[in-house]
Each structure stands twice: as structure tokens, then as C-alpha cells.
């Protein structure tokens, strides 16, 4: 009996058992931090790309060229370049279609770049702020969404993709 009490009272392998219980949980936490960080990085990248496209659409081409507005494929190229700089596939973008009104009050329709460019909605000469928040300003709005899939094992986040949305408005320099 004394031998059994000594055997049960020892703690020689308890650190290994505790590590075996805690390490999988810690691994999942670190993996979750990594994948949520990547999702935030992609979100920031697509918003930056949409801002670059809206800026290019709002300022026009050049003063000596007649200051003509950029067309859909030129705006699409600006957005694609910004996405490619962060190693994102621009062709995975899909349009997001919020409703806007033109500056004259008529409903605006979504203008999309041709295939081969990120698919997005470009709205030119639209009202950017609500009429009750001051005088309305006109400008450009760009919106699209980009899929992202978490790879977190043993969780419900492992199988379905979420859509990260980018909606940017920029006042026009007309």
C-alpha cells in the first residue's frame, strides 16, 4: 500500500500531460490570429484598390488632354494594379450594387469594366451624401466584394467563404 501511495503521489510526467492538453488549444488560437490577420489585410487591400480607382475616376485624365473622365477599363486597370501589388487575384472580385442617384436626381446604374478586369460597380456623377446632412456633393463611387475563406480546422469557419466588401466614394473635381 505504501508503494502505491508513493507511485500515485509522484508528479514526474505532469508537465508533459499539461503541455499535451494545452498545445492544441494554443495552436488553434495562433492559427485563428493568423487567418483573421490575413482577412484584415485583404480587407485593407481591396479598400485601398477601390480608393485608387475612385481617385483616378474623380480627377480625370490630364489637363492638357481635355480632362476627359477615365473609362471603365482604365479604372479597372488602376484597381487591378493595386490588388496585384498585394498578390490578390483581381478577377475574383464581384460587383456590389448599392443604389445611387445622379446629381440631377435620376437613378444611377452600375457601370462595369469589360471582362479581364476586376468586376465592380462604377458610378460617375452621383450624389455622395444624404440631402439632410448639408449641401449634396457629387462625385464617384466604386464598390465590389472579394471572397475570403478561413482555413481554421475543427471550427465552423473552415468551409464557407465570406465576402469582404469595398465601397468608396470620392468627391469629383469637376
ABEGO torsion letter per residue (X at the ends): XAAAAAAAABAAAAAAAAAAAAAAAAAAAAAAAAAAAAAAAAAAAAAAAAAAAAAAAAAEABAAAGGBBBBAAAAAAAAAAAAAAAGBBAAABBBBBBBBBBAAGBBBBBBBBBBGBBBBBBBBGBBABBAAAEBBBBBBBBBBBBBBBBBBBGBAAAABBBBBBBBBBBBBBX
